[in-house]
Amino acid sequence: ADIPGAASVLCEESTSNILVVTPDSVFVYFHHLLPEMVDRTTWSIRKAHGWAVNLGATEDEVTVLATLQGGDDILDYAEALLARTGIPMLQPWISRDVQSFAETNKMENWMSGGDRRFVAVYKPEDHIPFEEYLYKFSNNCQTHQVYVATKHPIAVQDAIQALPTRRKGRYTIESKKRCVAFKFKVGLDFIINNWSVHRPNCRQRYDETVATVAELMVLARASILVGDLSTNSGRLARFIRSTPAVSTAVINGKGRPTTSRSTVVLGDESKSRHVYYLSVSAAAFYHDPAIIDVNRADQTNEGTKPPGRCLISSRGSDGIGHQLEAKLSCIATAAALAEFGVQYVHFPLASADHGLEPHELAAVEDAFALNRFGSLDPATLHVAKREPLPNVGWCQGTSWFDDIESKACRQEPKTVYLADNCWDFFYCNILPKAKYQEGIVDALQNLAIEGHSWRGDDSRLVIAVHIRQTDGRKYPISFFESVVLGLKSVEPDARIIVHSDEEIEQSTFPAGVEFMDNEESTGITDVLKDFIRADVLVASLSSLSYAAGLSRVGRPVISGIDPSRLGLMSLPGWYMVEAGSKHETDLNFYRAIVTEALAWKQKASAGKT
């Protein structure tokens, strides 16, 4: 019988039957087996015994794996057994090159795991203060040699320089243990120094892979690891560090079935479990086995007319604001590149990080009319990862869209190129004089949602304010106070509604400002409609704000300075204001915005927009 995600190959020299999987299909194959792996009926218990023996389990560990209940615990335990076997290993030449790289870059002390002074920090995000990682070491009275693996080396270097210093080039933190000190090695010099490579050749890519594997080995083997392990690299490090718990304790229901050797997890602990969870982009849809069947995708109906010549889509697993901003960027990108056969195909919104229910996600889909773009049918279309995907706003990086005019995908009309977002094209082409700026602006204006008035109240100017305070890019409250005061001074009768994700001090705002409940209790759809329908939107450095702003392009939006999205200032009606600048208190600036907003309001009342 056909097995999803695997091809059966009969060896010519024996009767052995080998299943072959690829990096693109292994997750499909895994999810095909998953129900059997976590089933504990009589027949499955017998098979679990064999599975445990193959993983090198002892007699008591075989009993544990065969009798554990609950999919997460079963897979946790199986991963710990697998990590102990040493089966996951590198090809000999790669192992040799990784060892050579580690020696050249003086990484061996961290990779040995034997010296308690050599510890590691994994910081893939930029919103948890660096000091929070260091406080996890504050109970150990010694000088810690800290290797910091991070995607934000410059920010980490700045945070280190801001720490109190001690003698002999050591740093410390505010701690009861004054004997605690740190020395740091930040990131890989190889990777940092080669970020400027625009189109790396094969050798450069291999060298970077070797460097990345060496860093993973540091995270996996360091005496102590502190980090946010919710990324693919973080989960791999935790997987390698995991060991089976004492069998008698597990059998007697005392504690978890596995332990992670000297590992402290920051952030959402649940997202650091299981190496088969992928966080973003193309692999995300593998979490739902019903979404794609690789074998079936290869058997497309030749008589079916494909929906376009060069199909792109967006799928992520982050918060609802991130997903909306990402999808809008791809929709606008496809519209701007329509002459090259580019067309957007819709992937429904995924379950968001903030815990939205299915009916809430459906309501957001309806509010943005995303279903008008049709849905991707994996029975008739291949799905391929769209790479490379540079960081947002990094327009010097290599992008999949760089040679769109001669893209090979135009010859593959049944392949959908999938990524988390299209920011590598979108934010690099709404800048002044960018090649496709006009097409993007036209596309966004065509996407704008109708209904510009505040819930039917056309008599007053309506100003919606979004204050996001739980994000690493938060702007000071004083900025929003100044903007609200400036708008209120110019238009005293304006209705001002404030949405925030946490409690804020209301007494510092002008009288009459309406403070709504937090985003969760208000309902995300109502919050978004408030932002979109308002005459003026005062936005946070937040994807939720940006998604709303992009859906009302042309009408005034005021936001702080976001270095990664400076192109937004090129959109009609979008104003970025630096906190503390003269514009923050310039009434002439606010008069111009109010005049612009009232003109839009008058057009809407006359039925012209």
Secondary structure as UniProt FT lines:
FT   TURN            4..5
FT   STRAND          6..10
FT   STRAND          17..20
FT   TURN            23..25
FT   HELIX           26..38
FT   HELIX           42..54
FT   TURN            55..56
FT   HELIX           59..67
FT   HELIX           71..85
FT   HELIX           92..104
FT   TURN            105..106
FT   HELIX           108..112
FT   TURN            116..117
FT   STRAND          118..123
FT   HELIX           130..135
FT   TURN            136..139
FT   STRAND          143..150
FT   HELIX           153..161
FT   STRAND          165..166
FT   TURN            167..169
FT   STRAND          170..171
FT   TURN            178..179
FT   STRAND          181..186
FT   HELIX           189..193
FT   TURN            194..196
FT   HELIX           202..221
FT   STRAND          225..227
FT   HELIX           232..241
FT   STRAND          242..244
FT   HELIX           247..251
FT   TURN            252..253
FT   STRAND          258..260
FT   TURN            261..262
FT   STRAND          263..265
FT   HELIX           269..272
FT   TURN            275..276
FT   HELIX           281..287
FT   TURN            289..291
FT   HELIX           294..297
FT   TURN            302..303
FT   STRAND          310..314
FT   HELIX           320..336
FT   HELIX           338..340
FT   STRAND          342..344
FT   TURN            353..354
FT   HELIX           358..367
FT   TURN            368..369
FT   HELIX           370..373
FT   TURN            378..380
FT   STRAND          382..385
FT   TURN            392..393
FT   TURN            395..396
FT   TURN            400..403
FT   HELIX           404..406
FT   HELIX           408..411
FT   TURN            413..414
FT   STRAND          415..419
FT   HELIX           423..429
FT   TURN            432..433
FT   TURN            435..436
FT   HELIX           437..447
FT   TURN            455..456
FT   STRAND          462..467
FT   TURN            472..473
FT   HELIX           477..490
FT   TURN            492..493
FT   STRAND          495..500
FT   TURN            507..508
FT   TURN            511..512
FT   STRAND          514..515
FT   HELIX           519..522
FT   HELIX           524..533
FT   STRAND          536..538
FT   HELIX           543..550
FT   TURN            551..554
FT   STRAND          557..560
FT   HELIX           563..570
FT   TURN            572..573
FT   STRAND          574..577
FT   TURN            579..580
FT   HELIX           582..585
FT   HELIX           587..605
FT   TURN            606..607
//
